[in-house]
C-alpha cells in the first residue's frame, strides 16, 4: 500500500496556507507563479509536488482544487470527482446517469461523468473517471442548480430534469430499462407541476409521448390533471418510436393512448412494471 506524504516545503506551505487563509478551494497556475514570485518552471515543480502529496488535484488545464487536510487523500472519491469535473467549463451541469446516481435513483456504479454544456469540448479524464461532454440544444439547457458537494459548489440537474434527460437519451443513463427504473424510483418524489412545465418548455411531443407511456408502464402515481395535460401536449401527430427505428422481434408494440410504437421488449423492461406505485406499510 502506498502512503501519501503530506509534509510540505516552504513554497508548498505558502500555497496551501494562503488558500486556506483566504477560504479558497481553487487556484490557477498563473496565481501560483505570482504568489511565489518564481519562474513558471519552478511553480510547475511546486504544483507537481503538491499533487503527488495529495494537496492539489488538477481539475482542468492550469486549474487546481485544494484537498483539505481534514479530508486527506481519500477525499478524491466520487463526490470530489464531480467537483473536479465542474471546473472544466462554464456554463455546465452534471446530468444524466451521473446525476441519477447522485440522487440515489440507480444502483449502477459508473466511472463516467456526464458533463452537459453548450460549449464544444473534447472528452477527458479526471482522476479515475472519464468525463464525457454532452452538447444539448438550447431549449434543453436548463433545470439545474448549484449544490454543495464536500464543500464545493457543483451544478447538477434537479430531480425532475435528471429524469427527463434520462428518458430523452437513455443511452446516457444505462439504457431504456435503467431509465425506466430511474423514473419509477424518482416519481415518488416528483414536483409534478415543475416536471410538466419542463416538458412543455422543451416542446417535444415525441419526448412527452415516451415519458407519458413510461410513466404509465411503471405505474407512477401521476395526478389526473397532470396526465391529462401531458396527453394534450403530446398531440396526435404521426407515430413516434420508443427504442430503435428498426422493429424488434417481441417488441411491446403500438400504444394507442400515446400514439407511440414501443420498440422495446418486456425483457428489457423487466422488473419495472408497476414499480412506481407507492407502497403502504401496515
Secondary structure as UniProt FT lines:
FT   HELIX           10..21
FT   TURN            22..23
FT   STRAND          26..28
FT   HELIX           29..36
FT   HELIX           40..52
FT   TURN            53..54
FT   STRAND          56..60
FT   TURN            61..62
FT   STRAND          63..66
FT   TURN            69..71
FT   HELIX           73..75
FT   HELIX           78..85
FT   TURN            86..87
FT   STRAND          93..94
FT   HELIX           96..102
FT   TURN            103..104
FT   STRAND          112..116
FT   STRAND          124..126
FT   TURN            127..128
FT   STRAND          129..134
FT   HELIX           138..140
FT   STRAND          144..149
FT   TURN            150..151
FT   STRAND          152..157
FT   HELIX           159..168
FT   HELIX           170..172
FT   TURN            173..174
FT   HELIX           176..187
FT   TURN            188..189
FT   HELIX           192..202
FT   HELIX           205..218
FT   HELIX           224..234
FT   STRAND          240..243
FT   TURN            249..250
FT   STRAND          251..255
FT   TURN            256..259
FT   STRAND          260..265
FT   TURN            266..271
FT   TURN            273..276
//
